[in-house]
Amino acid sequence: MPRTATGESSLARAVRVLDAFTADEPVLRVSEIARRSGLHVATASRLVGQLAEQGLLARERDGSVRVGMRLWELASRAAPTRSLRDAAMPFLEDLHAVVGHHAQLAVRDGEEVIFLERLSARDAVVNFSRIAGRLPLHISSSGVVLLAYGPPEVRERVLAGPLEGRTAATVTSADRLRALLAQVRQQGYALLPGHVHEDATGIAVPVRDGLGGVVASLSVIVPNDERAASAVPVLLAAARGIGRALRDP
């Protein structure tokens, strides 16, 4: 693999280019790609050209760059979460039909939650999560569940780091977050009113595999009112159904 004078391989630099794109910003100018990747503009432009030749990126008529269909195809084909999503979809669809707002499936990636699937309705309450989008673990109900049941070392890193706030209700104190995680493990779900947006309540439960380990979180985003808690029983039932599907595919 060719290397630069700094010892970094071409593949590593290409990955830096691809990492510049986010779920919220799937189209970028080359200058922005260079800035985010820390590469010289000429280097970024050359790598973009090579990735575009392979269909991993694509150029728009105005010169901007977007993620290519081939990259999406390869990622979908190789995704380790594909069987999880396939097992969850029938239950996610039923859950969405009951709550009428947003139903989501998410997994942990490091100290972030990444959303694998989201079903929404036209007039649903506001929701900032997106498919393939990420949030810090402590902010959303999905992330809090995955943090509560995740490895102790991950919890300690999150608790030790700065805790970003999105609203006045977001937990930004390590002591409060530790207490919240203990409560989630005790009651088996997270119910977070107004933590990401003042008008929305996130409710999440763990999804367990055949060995009893928590492999995902199942959540709904509903209006922030007194009816929100009524979604907990249907969420727990759907999560049990996904667990059975994972055990007996």
C-alpha angles and dihedrals in degrees: 000000000000115000135202126233087269091058095249115136124235088243091057091051091048089053089052088055092051091046089060090076121082136187089256094045110037092154122059141165117246091245090057091047089053092049095049095044094045091235131132111263092243091052092047091048092051093049091047089054092051093047090048091053088059094046094247091115131021132207121228122217091257091057097257120130131229136182110278127237092241092060090051090047094051093046092050092048096050102034111132088209095059095098090048092052092046091051092047101046100083091050093042090054092050091047091051091050090055100045096037094207124067129337119185143184119204142171135198121256110182108303095341137075117232121199116228098183140005130185117195142175127230095247097034123139117272115285126180098193121099137186106279088009123131138216132179109268097243097055107062132047090242092054094044091055092049090047092048093053097032131099114303092234091059091051091051093050092051093045091050096049131073112285111219118218127216099177137004088268096055111112107244099159119090092216093051092046092050090052091047092052091051090050091051092052090048098048098031099235144059122233112185116177114200097349096130099019128007093234098049137071121205119207122183139174132190123260113214130203128221092283094051095254120139107247101165146357126243116206146170129207112212137162115292099249141106093282095063096092091059088078093066098084094049090047092052091048092050092049090052089051092052089049091054091049090052091050095046107029 
